[in-house]
Amino acid sequence: MIREDEVRKLVGEMREPFLQRPLGELDAVKEIKIKPEKRHISVKVALAKTGTAEQMQIQQEIVNVLKGAGAETVGLRFEELPEETVAKWAPSAEKKTLLNMDNPPVFLAVASGKGGVGKSTVSVNLAISLARLGKKVGLIDADIYGFSVPDMMGITVRPTIEGEKLLPVERFGVKVMSMGFFVEENAPVVWRGPMLGKMLNNFFHEVEWGEVDYIVLDLPPGTGDVALDVHTMLPSCKEIIVSTPHPTAAFVAARAGSMAIKTDHEVVGVIENMAYYESAKTGEREYVFGKGGGDKLAEELNVPLLGRIPLKQPDWDKDQFAPSVYDENHPIGEIYQDIAKKIDVKMSVQV
């Protein structure tokens, strides 16, 4: 079984993600406990910031290193480094972030009043459609409890760290960041509101987005903590409200639109998802969830109805597996492309 001094050396050689100094040099490896009979190692590590994407990244790296050295299970605890240590090693120059860059992107939040209306599917395909127009696009999966974007896009890799920044994963020309990259498969997220806000803040400040024209945010449904945090962090955010044609879904979605308006966000339009089902044999349309909800919602919010998305599965193959992404030549992909063009024209006029 690995000895304590070997654990201290292995962990101590790893770099603290914010200060970019070895953990050993920062005296950040605080406690090590080894249970040889259970092949278990417990380590306490101090970081400049806790509760962040970077913490989750280094946590996974430490677990991998120690398991590679012979441990069967690894327990990790984190605390914050002393202020004087952080002050000594912190970079002095102001870092460029998504919120203070010279040419800030258009923040485009996709919201809904309730779950199950296809908001994440809309977010993914809208981001990809904007990228197909030649735009540089980032996608933040801000639905931190119900993250689904990586699975929808068929993403199987995780972000990497370069210097002090986390690099988003890119697929279909879109840079993606999601809570789903930092938790084990199917593990629940049991954080409270303040920690969720902190995680979201790190998506804005600690990720190397590069030059982007649009940042699409897949918001959680409703008007809870994360949605409120987005409204606070992004005073000039644009919003799209997603609803089904059902009158009740549209009624609930109006709350999300009202919240946007009250916080000085601009609602740029409504997308009616699951608008109808079209028979492949007869071409006849069935309005499974009723009719008129999207029109009524758009009228109430005094914004245009950007498009109606019917019920139909995307096509995919094992090489390009992405179960929620519509090809640009797919009939629904063409609808998304038309919506993206409308949004881009509107944003170009406003600039």
Backbone hydrogen bonds, N-H to C=O, Kabsch-Sander energy under -0.5 kcal/mol:
donor,donor_aa,acceptor,acceptor_aa,energy
7,V,3,R,-2.0
8,R,4,E,-2.7
9,K,5,D,-1.8
10,L,6,E,-2.6
11,V,7,V,-2.8
12,G,8,R,-2.2
13,E,9,K,-1.4
14,M,11,V,-1.3
16,E,21,R,-3.2
20,Q,16,E,-2.2
23,L,14,M,-3.0
24,G,12,G,-2.6
26,L,22,P,-1.5
27,D,24,G,-1.3
28,A,23,L,-2.8
30,K,28,A,-1.1
30,K,44,K,-2.0
31,E,44,K,-1.2
33,K,42,S,-2.9
35,K,40,H,-3.0
38,K,35,K,-1.0
39,R,35,K,-0.9
39,R,36,P,-0.6
40,H,35,K,-1.9
41,I,73,T,-1.9
42,S,33,K,-3.2
43,V,75,G,-2.8
44,K,31,E,-2.3
45,V,77,R,-2.7
46,A,28,A,-2.5
47,L,79,E,-2.5
56,M,52,T,-1.7
57,Q,53,A,-2.0
58,I,54,E,-2.7
59,Q,55,Q,-2.4
60,Q,56,M,-1.9
61,E,57,Q,-1.9
62,I,58,I,-2.8
63,V,59,Q,-2.3
64,N,60,Q,-2.3
65,V,61,E,-2.4
66,L,62,I,-2.6
67,K,63,V,-2.4
68,G,64,N,-2.1
69,A,65,V,-1.0
70,G,67,K,-1.3
71,A,66,L,-2.2
72,E,39,R,-2.8
73,T,39,R,-1.7
75,G,41,I,-2.8
77,R,43,V,-2.1
79,E,45,V,-1.9
81,L,47,L,-2.5
85,T,82,P,-0.6
86,V,82,P,-2.0
87,A,83,E,-2.9
88,K,84,E,-1.8
89,W,85,T,-1.6
90,A,86,V,-1.9
98,L,204,F,-1.9
100,N,97,T,-1.0
101,M,97,T,-0.9
106,V,213,D,-2.9
107,F,105,P,-0.6
108,L,106,V,-0.6
108,L,215,I,-3.0
109,A,107,F,-0.6
109,A,238,K,-3.2
110,V,217,L,-3.2
111,A,109,A,-0.6
111,A,240,I,-3.0
122,V,118,G,-2.2
123,S,119,K,-2.5
124,V,120,S,-2.6
125,N,121,T,-2.3
126,L,122,V,-2.6
127,A,123,S,-2.3
128,I,124,V,-2.2
129,S,125,N,-2.2
130,L,126,L,-2.3
131,A,127,A,-1.9
132,R,128,I,-2.0
133,L,129,S,-0.8
133,L,130,L,-0.6
134,G,131,A,-1.8
135,K,130,L,-1.8
137,V,135,K,-0.7
137,V,173,G,-0.7
138,G,214,Y,-2.6
139,L,175,K,-3.4
140,I,216,V,-2.9
141,D,139,L,-0.6
141,D,177,M,-3.0
142,A,140,I,-1.7
142,A,218,D,-0.5
143,D,218,D,-0.5
144,I,142,A,-2.0
152,M,148,S,-2.4
153,M,149,V,-2.3
154,G,151,D,-1.0
155,I,150,P,-3.0
160,T,167,L,-0.9
162,E,165,K,-2.8
165,K,162,E,-2.0
166,L,206,E,-2.2
167,L,160,T,-3.6
169,V,176,V,-1.9
171,R,174,V,-2.3
174,V,171,R,-1.8
175,K,137,V,-2.4
176,V,169,V,-3.7
177,M,139,L,-2.3
179,M,141,D,-0.7
181,F,178,S,-1.6
182,F,179,M,-2.1
187,A,184,E,-2.3
190,V,188,P,-0.6
195,M,192,R,-0.7
196,L,192,R,-1.8
197,G,193,G,-2.4
198,K,194,P,-1.8
199,M,195,M,-2.2
200,L,196,L,-2.4
201,N,197,G,-2.4
202,N,198,K,-1.7
203,F,199,M,-1.3
204,F,200,L,-1.1
205,H,201,N,-2.1
206,E,202,N,-2.6
208,E,166,L,-2.6
209,W,207,V,-1.3
212,V,210,G,-0.5
213,D,136,K,-3.1
214,Y,136,K,-2.0
215,I,106,V,-2.6
216,V,138,G,-3.0
217,L,108,L,-2.2
218,D,140,I,-2.6
218,D,216,V,-0.5
219,L,110,V,-1.8
219,L,217,L,-1.1
222,G,112,S,-2.5
228,L,224,G,-2.2
229,D,225,D,-2.5
230,V,226,V,-2.4
231,H,227,A,-2.0
232,T,228,L,-1.8
233,M,229,D,-2.9
234,L,230,V,-2.4
237,C,234,L,-1.5
238,K,107,F,-3.0
239,E,266,E,-2.9
240,I,109,A,-2.8
241,I,269,G,-2.0
242,V,111,A,-2.8
243,S,271,I,-2.1
250,A,246,H,-2.2
251,F,247,P,-2.3
252,V,248,T,-2.4
253,A,249,A,-2.4
254,A,250,A,-1.4
255,R,252,V,-1.4
256,A,252,V,-0.7
257,G,253,A,-1.8
258,S,254,A,-2.5
259,M,255,R,-2.4
260,A,256,A,-2.0
261,I,257,G,-2.2
262,K,258,S,-2.4
263,T,259,M,-1.4
264,D,261,I,-1.6
265,H,260,A,-3.0
266,E,237,C,-1.4
267,V,265,H,-0.6
268,V,239,E,-2.8
268,V,266,E,-0.7
269,G,239,E,-0.8
270,V,304,P,-2.1
271,I,241,I,-2.4
272,E,307,G,-2.3
273,N,243,S,-3.1
273,N,271,I,-0.8
274,M,309,I,-0.7
275,A,309,I,-2.7
277,Y,286,E,-2.9
278,E,311,L,-0.5
279,S,277,Y,-0.6
279,S,284,E,-2.6
283,G,279,S,-1.8
286,E,277,Y,-3.5
288,V,286,E,-1.5
290,G,287,Y,-1.7
293,G,245,P,-1.1
296,K,292,G,-2.4
297,L,293,G,-2.3
298,A,294,G,-2.5
299,E,295,D,-2.4
300,E,296,K,-2.4
301,L,297,L,-2.2
302,N,298,A,-0.8
303,V,298,A,-2.3
306,L,270,V,-2.5
306,L,304,P,-0.9
307,G,270,V,-0.8
309,I,272,E,-3.1
311,L,276,Y,-3.1
312,K,310,P,-0.7
321,F,318,K,-0.5
324,S,152,M,-1.9
325,V,322,A,-1.9
326,Y,324,S,-0.5
330,H,327,D,-1.5
334,E,330,H,-2.4
335,I,331,P,-1.2
336,Y,332,I,-2.3
337,Q,333,G,-2.1
338,D,334,E,-2.0
339,I,335,I,-2.2
340,A,336,Y,-2.8
341,K,337,Q,-2.1
342,K,338,D,-2.0
343,I,339,I,-2.4
344,D,340,A,-2.7
345,V,341,K,-2.5
346,K,342,K,-2.1
347,M,343,I,-2.7
348,S,344,D,-2.3
349,V,345,V,-1.9
350,Q,346,K,-1.4
351,V,347,M,-1.2
